[in-house]
Amino acid sequence: MRKAIHFGAGNIGRGFIGKLLADAGIYVIFADVNQEIVQKLQQDGQYQVKVVGSECQQQTVKNVTAVNSTSDEIYEHMICVDLITTAVGPNVLDIIAKTIATGIQKRIDSGNSTPLNIIACENMIRGTSHLKEQVYQHLAKEYHSKADELIGFVDSAVDRIVPPAEASDNILDVTVESFSEWIVDELQFVGEIPDIPGMEKTDNLMAYVERKLFTLNTGHCITAYLGCLKGYQTIKEAIEDETIYADVKQAMTESGEVLLHRYHFERKIHAAYIQKILSRFANPYLTDDVERVGRQPIRKLGENDRLIKPLRGTMEYGISNTALLKGIAAALKYTNASDPQAVDLQAYLSKHGVLPTLAHYANLDEHGKEAKQVEAIYNTL
């Protein structure tokens, strides 16, 4: 039986990638620091996933166990697995890089010369390439050429809404939406590409990375920020507001025009993709808080993230961008006392004002037309 280590046994790890691997007949060893979850996975060897779309289904995920990712036991598994995946969040990738580097050294020392592919399934652009850089910093120089030969670092784009866990007697139970998308760069594999239903291969990954970023991520956070301004609690409540729906759809249409120019997606197919995303936001079975989706506004206002990157595309191609500008203004209005980034953003805003804030966090020219338009919209919200 094929084996995989999956770093991250949280809701996304169990409900998305871990589930797809197990469904494909791969034995999944979850690696995590949460000892309660690790012990429960070791004890039960399975868990329940509630898949919600137009209807509700309970599915059992079997053939799983877990290991504490800080224990030496993980290296015994790394010597012999066929695949390593992650769903830990961009910040934790740098932390697990040392563990992966040590595991690669031990694998090479053991004489295992079968290929190993590593796929970071994170909400970031070319996350696996970033992970590779970090791993090689910890990997002794004499192992580099052998690692180049045997270890594939495969970039991917992932998309599935996994809300925070509902109250349950079992900490392993998780709810996910029925829609999922996992697209991998087929050019980066070493050896045979594993056959995993639900994992799509492409030779043009960036097109799909940006399609997801400019549509799902852009629309999701604008729904959250506009929803917060109107006092809504959930994404579903916010998107059911006709004005917010219209603004979000228009923002995704504007970012979509950038994609059509850049990657030549078919207009009809992309319009259907936008409608699909909007219907996902309104999923009656998903309770997704606007606060969760809106958190970390400084990251989301970064020049290569979901608000500013599509805006820059509209500036590059001369495309209208009124709704995107409104979304950026709404992000600047986001307040959340329990989110350090929201607190820092509001402190900087109150001290410096809108234009310097956009220059500082989004690298937007404060004398440019777009920054001034954001400021004007901000003053009306």
N, C-alpha and C positions, 0 to 999 in steps of 0.2 A: 504494500500500500504506500502511495506517495505521502510524504510528510511536509508540513509547512510550519514555520514559527510565525506567529502574528503578534507583533509588538502593539500592545494597547487592547485591553479587555473591557474597555468602556462600552457605552451604548452603540457607538458607530462601529467599533471593532467587532462586537458580537452580532449586531443587527445587519451589517452590510458585508464587509470583506470576509470576515470569519465565516459567515453563513454561506456565502458563495463558494468558498473553498471547500467547506464541509459538504455542501450539496453536490460538489463535483467529485466526491469520493476521496478527498484528501484528508488525512488525519491532521487536525489542527492543534498545535500547542500554543496557547495564548501566553504571552509574557507580559507581566504587569507588576507594579509595586504594591497594588492594593491586595493585602494578604487575605482579606475576607473573601474577595472575589476569586482569588487564586485557589483557596481551599475549597470553595463551593464548586468550582469547575472540576477540580481533582476528584471531589467526592461524588458529584452527580454524573459527570461525563456527558452531559446534555443540558439543553435549556430551551425555553419557549420563545418564539418570536411571533408577535401579532403583526400581520401584514395588512395594512389598511389602504384601500383604494375606493372603488365604487362599492366594494363590500369588504367584510372583515374575515380574515383567515388566521387560524392558529397553526403554526408550523413548528415542528420539533427539530432542533439542530443536534445531531449526534456525532460521535467519533471526535470528541474534543477533550482536552485536558489543559492544564496550565502549569506555569513555573514562575517563581519570583524572578523578575528580570535583573535583580541585583545579586542573585545567588550564582555560585559556580556551576550549578546543575545545567544552566542554560547552554554552557559551552558543549556539554555532552550531546545536546540536541543539535547544536549548530554544526557539529562535525558531520552529521549524516542527513540533514533535511535537504529537500529538493528546491525549496522556495522560502524566501523571507518577505513578509509584507508588514506594513506599519499603518496604524491609524492612531497617532499619539498627539497630533497637533504640531505645527511648525516649530514651536519653541523647544519641544522635547526631542525632536530629531537630533539636535546637537548633543543632547545628553546620552542618547542610546548609541551614538556613533562610536564611542570608545568600546562599548560592549561588542558591537558588530565587528570592529577591527580586531579585537582579541579573538573572537570566534573564528574569523577568517584565518588568522595565524595558526590557531590550533587545528583548523580543518586542513590547511596545507601541510602542517607538520605531521598529521595523521596519515598522510599519503592519499587522501581522497581526491581524485583528479576528475570527479564528475562535476559538470557545470552547476553553479548556484546562481539563481537570479533573485535580485532584491528589488522590490517595488514599494516605494513610499506612496501611500494612498492618502495624501493630505490635501487640504484646501489651499494649495500654493502652486505657483507656476514652476515647473521643472524641479519639484521637491526632491526627487531621487538624485538628480545631478548635484543638488546642494548637499544631500546626505553623503554622496560619494566623496566630495571635497573634504567634508568633516571626517569621514572614516579614514581617508588616506593621510590625514594629519596625525592620526593615532597609529597608523599601520607602519611598522618598521620598514625602512627603505628596501631592504633585501627581499621583501614580500611583494613589492609593487608589480613587478613584471609577471609573476605567477598569478597574482590577483587579476591583472588585466586580461590574462588568458582564460581564467576559469570563472570569474565573477561578473555577471551582467548587472548593471545598474539601470533599471528600466523606468523611465518617466511615465506618469499616468495622469489622467483627468478623472475625477470621481464626482458623482452627483447622486445623493439620496438624502432626503430630509429625515433625520432621526431626532425627534424631540426628546426632552428630558424624560426619564422613566416615570411611568405612572405608579401610584401606590400599589404595591404587590407584596404578597407573603414571601416571594422568591426574588432575591436581589439580582438574579441572572435574567429575569424576564425583561423583554425589550419590545418596543413598538416601532415599526418603520413604515414608511409609505411604500406602496407597491412599485412605484417607478424607481428604477436604479440605472445608473450608467457608469461603467468602468471601462475607460478606453486607454490602451497602452501603446507605447511606441515600439512597433514590431522590429525596428532597426537596431534596438539596443540589447536584445536578448543574446545570451551566449548559449549555444547548443539549441536543443529543440524547444519551441515555444509550447508551454503547457496548454492543453485543451481544457478550458474552464468556461462552461456556459455562463454567460453574463459578462465575460471579459472580452471586449472587442479590440481588434488590432487595427492600427492605422500607420501609414508612413508619413502623415502630416498632423502630428499631435497638436501643434500650436493652434491650428484652426479650431479644434474642439476644446482646448483649454480656454481660449478666448471666448468661444461661443457660450460656454458655461458661465465664465466670469462676467461677461457683458449682459447675460440674460437672467439666469437664475440668481446669481449673487447681486447684480445691480438691482434687479427688481425686488428681491427679498429685503435688502437693507433700506431701499426707498420706501417700501410698504411699511417697514418698522418705524422709520423716522417720521413719516407723515402720520402714521397711526398713533405714535406717542404724542404728537402735537394735538391730536383730537381726543386724547384720553382713552384710546382703545387698549385692551389688555393683550389681545392675541392677533396674529397675522390674519386669521380667518375673519375676525370682526373688521379689521382694517380694510381688507381687500373687498369686503362686501359694501363698503362706502363708495358710492358711485364716483365721487370726485377723486378719491384716492385711486380707485381702479383705473380711471381715465388717465391720471398722471403717470401711474406706474406703467401702463400699457404704452403710453407715448414715450416714456424714457427708454423702454426696451425696444421700441421701434426705432428711436434715434440711434441707440447703440447697435441695433441690428443693421442699420444702413452702413455703419463702419465695417461690420463683418462681411456684408455683401460686396463692398468695394475691395476689401483686403483679401478675402478668401473665396469669393465667387460662389458662395452658397446659393442654392436656388431660392428665389424670393418666396414662392408658395410654400416650400418646405420649411423655411425659416419662420414664416408667419404662423404656420401650424405649431411649430416648436414654442413660439411665444404664447399661443393660446393654451398649450399643454402646461406651461409653467404657471400661468394664471390660474388654471383649474387646480393645480397642485396646492397653491396658496390657500384655496378655498376648501380644501379637503375637510369634510365634516368630522372625520375621525382623528385628525391631528390637532392637538392643542399646543401651539407653538407661541410662546410669549414674545411680544415685540421687544421687550427688554433683552431677551437672550439673543435675538437676531441683530439688535442694534448695538450690542456691546462692542467695546474696543473701537470707538469711532476714529481714533488717531490712525490706527492701522488701516481702516477702511477709507480714509482720506489720503492715503499714500499715493504717490504719483503712478505706481504700477498696480494699483488695486482697483476695486469694482466701480468706483465713482469717477475718479480722475482719469484713469486710462481710457475708458470709452469717450470721455469728454475730449481728451487730447486727439482721439481719432476723428471726432467731428470737426475739430479745428483743422486737422491735417487735410481732410477731404471736403471742407466747406459745407458741412451738413448742419441743419438746424439742431439746436440742443437745449431748447427752453425747459423741457421737463427734467433733463439731467441736471441743469443748473439749479432747478427747484429742489431736487433731491439732495444736492450738495449743501444748499442753504439749510434744509431740514436737518441734515447731519450735524451742522454747526449748532443747531438749537437743542441737540440731544443732551438731556441731563439725567444722571443716574448716580446717586451718592455712593452706591456700592461698586461702581466701576471706576478704578483709578484713572483710566484713560479719559473717561467722560469728565471726571473732576479736573484733570490737568488741562483738558481742552477748554473748559469753561473758564478756568483761571487765566489761561493765556489770552482768550478772547476778551475778557473783561479788562485786562491790562493793556492790550495792544490794538484791539479792534479786528474787524473782519478781514481786511485786505492783508495786513501783515500775518495774520493767522493762516490764510490761504498760501501765502508765500512760504511760510515756515514749515507747515505740515504737508502741503500738497505740491510744493514747488511750482505754484502758478504765479505768473508775473502779476504783481499787485497793481501795476499800471495798465494791465491788459484789459480788453473789453470784457472777457469772461468773468474775471474776478470782480469787476465793477457791477456786472449783472447779478452775480451771486449776492453781493452786498445789498443791492437794491431789493432783491427778492427776500433776503434775510430780514430786512426792515419791515416787510409787509406780513411776515408769518406770525 
